[in-house]
């Protein structure tokens, strides 16, 4: 489960003022979390990712503790915990994804448009990748609603379009998934997020290959 792989940028301009102004120190911590996440997720050997994400999750916890009303930090704590869960795998990951969900829901309550609605993107991806009841909280209807909301806020974003495509692919809607991937590829580069952008484009290429294989 490479979630919410996740995602976002250095601090994008938002359409409205955030509910809580992130301090200069908080912005530095946010950027550091984003950069390190991309390095672990896309450049670190698979066998080393669990330990690396465990360490990064501690940094995210500390950042949120310092600024508990910063939706941006809560979003990234959720993203880090969810990808940590993917690296960990098994039933032991379930507690992590529940923590991720809670962090993302807190972010939504504070500022739903923070980081261009990325909490919706991340929650949507959790809902379709986590097992459903009685094991987990997975729910395709909730996933579809969250991803739709994410795209309403950020229709040209690489991440909301990628996760929409992945969701559609998993539900056998290959033509619609291809359309969403093409939109993702048209997304503008994110300053300071070069590693994440390159990794996401690799994800897109992999998903395009899967779709092509299904349509042969």
C-alpha positions in Angstrom: 0.0 0.0 0.0 2.0 2.9 -1.2 -0.5 5.5 -0.2 -0.9 8.5 -0.5 2.3 8.5 -2.0 0.4 9.9 -1.4 1.6 14.1 -2.5 1.9 17.8 -2.1 4.1 20.8 -2.4 6.2 23.2 -0.6 3.2 25.3 0.4 0.9 26.0 -2.4 -1.1 29.2 -2.6 -4.6 28.5 -1.3 -7.8 30.0 -2.5 -8.6 31.2 1.0 -6.6 32.0 4.2 -5.9 28.9 6.3 -7.6 28.5 9.7 -4.2 28.6 11.4 -1.1 30.4 10.1 1.8 28.0 10.0 4.9 29.6 11.6 8.1 30.0 9.7 9.5 27.2 11.7 6.5 25.1 10.9 7.0 25.7 7.2 10.5 24.5 7.5 9.4 21.4 9.3 6.7 20.8 6.7 9.2 21.1 3.8 11.6 18.8 5.6 8.9 16.1 6.1 7.9 16.4 2.5 11.4 16.0 1.2 12.3 13.1 3.5 9.1 11.3 2.6 9.8 11.5 -1.1 13.4 10.2 -0.5 12.2 7.3 1.5 9.2 6.5 -0.7 11.0 6.7 -4.0 14.7 6.4 -3.5 15.2 4.1 -0.4 15.4 0.3 -0.8 12.2 -1.5 0.1 13.8 -3.4 3.0 14.9 -0.1 4.6 11.7 1.8 4.3 9.8 0.6 7.4 12.6 1.8 9.7 13.0 5.0 7.9 9.3 5.8 8.0 9.1 4.9 11.7 11.8 7.6 12.3 10.0 10.1 10.1 6.7 9.5 11.8 8.3 10.5 15.1 9.4 13.8 13.5 5.9 14.3 12.2 4.5 13.7 15.7 6.9 16.3 17.1 6.0 18.8 14.5 2.2 18.4 15.1 2.8 18.6 18.9 4.5 21.9 18.4 1.7 23.3 16.2 -1.4 21.2 16.8 -3.7 23.5 14.9 -1.6 23.4 11.7 -3.7 21.5 9.2 -0.7 21.2 6.8 1.3 19.3 9.4 -1.6 17.1 10.3 -2.0 16.2 6.7 1.6 15.2 6.3 1.5 13.2 9.5 -1.4 11.3 8.0 0.5 10.7 4.7 3.6 9.6 6.6 1.7 7.2 8.8 -0.2 5.7 5.9 3.0 5.1 3.9 4.6 3.7 7.0 1.7 1.3 7.2 2.3 0.3 3.6 5.9 -0.4 4.3 5.1 -2.4 7.5 2.3 -4.4 6.0 0.2 -7.1 7.7 -2.2 -6.6 10.6 0.3 -4.5 12.4 -0.3 -1.8 9.9 -4.0 -1.4 10.8 -3.3 0.7 13.9 -1.1 3.1 11.8 -3.8 3.6 9.1 -6.3 4.4 11.8 -3.9 7.0 13.2 -3.5 8.4 9.7 -7.2 8.6 9.2 -7.6 10.5 12.5 -4.9 12.9 11.7 -6.4 13.6 8.3 -9.8 14.1 9.7 -8.4 16.6 12.2 -6.9 18.5 9.3 -10.2 18.6 7.5 -11.9 20.0 10.6 -9.3 22.8 10.8 -9.0 23.7 7.2 -10.5 21.5 4.5 -8.7 23.4 1.7 -5.2 23.2 3.3 -2.6 22.2 0.7 -5.3 22.3 -2.0 -7.5 19.8 -0.4 -4.9 17.1 0.1 -6.6 15.7 3.2 -9.5 14.7 0.9 -7.0 13.0 -1.5 -5.3 11.1 1.3 -8.5 10.0 3.0 -9.9 8.9 -0.3 -6.9 6.7 -1.0 -7.1 5.2 2.4 -10.8 4.4 2.1 -10.2 2.3 -1.1 -6.9 0.7 -0.1 -7.7 -0.3 3.5 -9.7 -3.5 3.9 -13.4 -3.1 4.7 -15.3 -4.2 7.8 -14.7 -6.2 10.0 -11.0 -5.9 9.5 -10.7 -2.2 8.6 -12.7 0.9 7.6 -12.4 0.6 3.8 -15.4 1.9 1.9 -15.5 2.5 -1.8 -18.4 4.9 -1.6 -16.6 7.1 0.9 -13.5 6.8 -1.3 -15.3 8.1 -4.3 -16.8 11.0 -2.4 -13.5 12.0 -0.9 -11.7 11.9 -4.2 -14.5 13.8 -5.9 -14.1 16.6 -3.3 -10.3 16.6 -3.7 -10.7 17.1 -7.5 -13.3 19.9 -6.9 -10.6 21.8 -5.0 -7.6 20.9 -7.1 -8.8 19.6 -10.5 -5.4 19.9 -12.2 -3.3 18.4 -9.4 -1.1 15.4 -10.1 -2.0 13.5 -6.9 -5.8 13.8 -6.9 -5.9 12.8 -10.6 -3.5 9.9 -10.0 -5.4 8.5 -7.0 -8.7 8.9 -8.9 -7.2 6.9 -11.7 -6.0 4.2 -9.4 -9.4 4.0 -7.8 -11.1 3.7 -11.2 -8.6 1.1 -12.4 -9.2 -1.1 -9.3 -12.9 -0.9 -10.2 -12.5 -1.9 -13.8 -13.2 1.5 -15.3 -10.1 1.5 -17.5 -11.0 4.3 -20.0 -11.9 6.7 -17.2 -8.7 5.8 -15.4 -6.7 6.6 -18.5 -8.3 9.9 -18.8 -7.5 10.8 -15.2 -3.9 9.7 -15.7 -3.6 12.0 -18.7 -4.8 14.9 -16.6 -2.3 14.0 -13.9 0.5 14.1 -16.5 -0.5 17.6 -17.5 0.0 18.9 -13.9 2.4 21.7 -13.5 5.8 20.9 -11.7 5.8 21.6 -8.0 8.7 23.8 -6.9 10.8 22.0 -4.3 9.0 18.7 -4.9 11.1 17.4 -7.8 11.7 14.0 -6.3 8.0 13.5 -5.5 7.0 14.6 -9.0 9.4 12.2 -10.6 8.2 9.4 -8.4 4.6 10.1 -9.1 5.2 10.2 -12.8 6.8 6.7 -12.4 3.6 5.6 -10.6 1.6 6.9 -13.5 3.6 5.0 -16.0 3.3 1.8 -14.1 -0.5 2.2 -13.8 -0.7 3.0 -17.6 1.0 -0.3 -18.2 -1.4 -2.2 -16.0 -4.4 -0.6 -17.8 -2.9 -1.4 -21.2 -2.4 -5.0 -20.1 -6.1 -5.3 -19.0 -7.3 -3.8 -22.3 -5.2 -6.1 -24.6 
